[in-house]
């Protein structure tokens, strides 16, 4: 990996494990892209109304909100009692791979397909939700707490690139056909989990007593992760609407939409820079300051008079979004009671999808809002993120790995 001048980690980090976890994250993104790409066609083949797709996706989001923290908790307990989270992860991955390959044949079952396909799709989504937080919390086993930002930076840099580049291959996957696409997704998933298994250390010795639950701290942690997730999703939605409002009737399309590869590269570099700064100054402090800068950038977007200034402010917000992403996992591990990091991470990622659906229901027509109103709303949501990361910085407590 090419190191930038400001990203030269000297800490002892299990990089092979970090990249294996990053690979799993990339496969998760790839699988969801494939799934969303073909789901309408599969439901149409089964004779289902197009509206059923939306209902199933909404149901999957609601299930993920409950299942992700629950599986995070299950993996926390499993690691405590057996020394490893891997059995739960492996079971969920195997079920995911089997169900992914089964979806196209189920769609062609004829008269029973309309009854079976939605259930099969929900089971697949549940299996996908079951292993994400147990895998991501493994990042805490890759580095000591003070060096965790480095590991998180690399993980999110891969995610930033994958999130922009994978959708560019949609035409390729459509040309391959649904059977080849879904089989490829399953095979890649199995390869990724095999690689991850090779990087894991031997199971630790099992514990004799369960981790102590601090109910008040755990509840506050989960509420804090929910607030950060809602702030991230809603600020991003207001940001997209703001760009649409500002560029309506303008010849130039929003830079962020017309240059996905460049945006992905900027995002990856931003993650590495954020990681370096987070290791030196503290990840929560870095994210809090970056989010405060984004508040100014949001408000500046609404009053910027030139395209150049608008592009610059857009870049600022894109960079801050990636800085926030780097800080999420270290935040969850830092503020959760010892032994409950998986619950906190699962609550954050489980809330992301639900927050998006809530936004769509509450703000059905953003075109009625002025650019200034959209900017103010986005700034307010970023302020919630800043508060979520910055709360308690003045009374920092020693960190115990989760």
QUIBEL-V188056 format. One record per residue. N is the residue number from 0. PHI is phi in whole degrees, -180 to 180 (* if undefined). PSI is psi as a letter, one per 40 degrees, with the letter a starting at -180 (NA if undefined). Layout:
# QUIBEL-V188056
n={N:N}
phi={PHI:PHI}
psi={PSI:PSI}
This chain:
# QUIBEL-V188056
n={0:1:2:3:4:5:6:7:8:9:10:11:12:13:14:15:16:17:18:19:20:21:22:23:24:25:26:27:28:29:30:31:32:33:34:35:36:37:38:39:40:41:42:43:44:45:46:47:48:49:50:51:52:53:54:55:56:57:58:59:60:61:62:63:64:65:66:67:68:69:70:71:72:73:74:75:76:77:78:79:80:81:82:83:84:85:86:87:88:89:90:91:92:93:94:95:96:97:98:99:100:101:102:103:104:105:106:107:108:109:110:111:112:113:114:115:116:117:118:119:120:121:122:123:124:125:126:127:128:129:130:131:132:133:134:135:136:137:138:139:140:141:142:143:144:145:146:147:148:149:150:151:152:153:154:155:156:157:158:159:160:161:162:163:164:165:166:167:168:169:170:171:172:173:174:175:176:177:178:179:180:181:182:183:184:185:186:187:188:189:190:191:192:193:194:195:196:197:198:199:200:201:202:203:204:205:206:207:208:209:210:211:212:213:214:215:216:217:218:219:220:221:222:223:224:225:226:227:228:229:230:231:232:233:234:235:236:237:238:239:240:241:242:243:244:245:246:247:248:249:250:251:252:253:254:255:256:257:258:259:260:261:262:263:264:265:266:267:268:269:270:271:272:273:274:275:276:277:278:279:280:281:282:283:284:285:286:287:288:289:290:291:292:293:294:295:296:297:298:299:300:301:302:303:304:305:306:307:308:309:310:311:312:313:314:315:316:317:318:319:320:321:322:323:324:325:326:327:328:329:330:331:332:333:334:335:336:337:338:339:340:341:342:343:344:345:346:347:348:349:350:351:352:353:354:355:356:357:358:359:360:361:362:363:364:365:366:367:368:369:370:371:372:373:374:375:376:377:378:379:380:381:382:383:384:385:386:387:388:389:390:391:392:393:394:395:396:397:398:399:400:401}
phi={*:-76:-97:-82:-56:-96:-132:-127:-63:-107:-74:-82:-119:-77:-65:-61:-70:-59:-70:-67:-65:-62:-63:-63:-62:-63:-67:-60:-61:-60:-63:-67:-63:-60:-61:-66:-67:-105:-57:-58:-68:-64:-68:-65:-62:-81:82:-92:-66:-56:-65:-65:-59:-61:-65:-65:-63:-65:-64:-63:-64:-63:-64:-61:-61:-87:-75:-62:-66:-65:-70:-61:-64:-60:-70:-60:-67:-64:-65:-68:-87:-114:89:-153:-97:-63:-57:-65:-62:-62:-61:-68:-66:-63:-63:-60:-63:-65:-68:-64:-68:-81:-59:-61:-61:-62:-63:-102:-78:87:-66:-91:-58:-60:-88:-88:-61:-59:-64:-64:-65:-68:-62:-61:-64:-65:-64:-62:-69:-74:-112:-68:-66:-61:-74:-67:-69:-63:-58:-66:-91:-95:-161:-68:-56:-69:-102:-59:-56:-61:-63:-65:-63:-67:-57:-76:-64:-63:-64:-64:-69:-63:-63:-92:-87:-59:-62:-68:-94:-58:-63:-63:-67:-65:-73:-76:92:-68:-65:-66:-63:-70:-65:-62:-61:-66:-64:-62:-63:-67:-64:-63:-72:-66:-65:-60:-59:-69:-93:-79:-75:-59:-56:-74:-67:-71:-90:-101:-132:-70:-63:-74:-90:-107:-53:-64:-66:-65:-64:-64:-63:-66:-64:-66:-67:-64:-62:-64:-62:-63:-61:-64:-68:-71:-65:-65:-67:-66:-64:-62:-66:-65:-63:-62:-66:-73:-100:-63:82:-102:-63:-76:-82:-54:-56:-65:-86:-94:-133:-63:-67:-63:-64:-63:-66:-60:-62:-64:-63:-60:-64:-69:-64:-61:-62:-64:-66:-65:-68:-83:-117:100:-65:-65:-66:-64:-66:-61:-67:-63:-65:-65:-65:-64:-60:-64:-64:-60:-67:-66:-58:-72:-116:-66:-97:-126:-65:-62:-65:-61:-65:-62:-67:-61:-62:-59:-66:-61:-62:-64:-57:-73:-61:-62:-59:-64:-81:-65:-66:-58:-62:-60:-69:-71:-93:-75:-58:-55:91:-130:-64:-63:-63:-65:-65:-63:-65:-64:-70:-67:-77:-55:-66:-64:-63:-64:-67:-62:-62:-62:-76:-83:-123:-77:-141:-75:-65:-79:-85:-75:-55:-65:-63:-65:-65:-65:-64:-63:-63:-64:-69:-66:-62:-63:-62:-59:-67:-61:-82:-85:-61:87:-61:-76:-132:-60:-108:-59:-94:-114:-56:-93}
psi={h:h:h:i:d:e:g:g:h:e:i:g:h:g:d:d:d:d:d:d:d:d:d:d:d:d:d:d:d:d:d:d:d:d:d:d:d:e:d:d:d:d:d:d:d:e:e:i:i:d:d:d:d:d:d:d:d:d:d:d:d:d:d:d:d:d:d:d:d:d:d:d:d:d:d:d:d:d:d:d:d:e:e:i:e:d:d:d:d:d:d:d:d:d:d:d:d:d:d:d:d:d:d:d:d:d:d:e:e:b:d:e:d:d:d:d:d:d:d:d:d:d:d:d:d:d:d:d:d:d:e:d:d:d:d:d:e:e:d:e:e:e:i:i:d:d:e:d:d:d:d:d:d:d:d:d:d:d:d:d:d:d:d:d:d:d:e:e:e:d:d:d:d:d:d:d:i:d:d:d:d:d:d:d:d:d:d:d:d:d:d:d:d:d:d:d:d:d:e:i:i:i:i:i:i:i:i:e:i:i:i:h:h:g:d:d:d:d:d:d:d:d:d:d:d:d:d:d:d:d:d:d:d:d:d:d:d:d:d:d:d:d:d:d:d:d:e:h:e:i:d:h:i:h:d:d:d:e:g:d:d:d:d:d:d:d:d:d:d:d:d:d:d:d:d:d:d:d:d:d:e:h:d:d:d:d:d:d:d:d:d:d:d:d:d:d:d:d:d:d:d:d:e:h:e:i:d:d:d:d:d:d:d:d:d:d:d:d:d:d:d:d:d:d:d:d:e:d:d:d:d:d:d:d:e:i:i:h:e:f:d:d:d:d:d:d:d:d:d:d:d:d:d:d:d:d:d:d:d:d:d:d:g:d:g:e:e:e:i:i:d:d:d:d:d:d:d:d:d:d:d:d:d:d:d:d:d:d:d:e:h:e:d:e:f:h:i:i:h:h:i:NA}
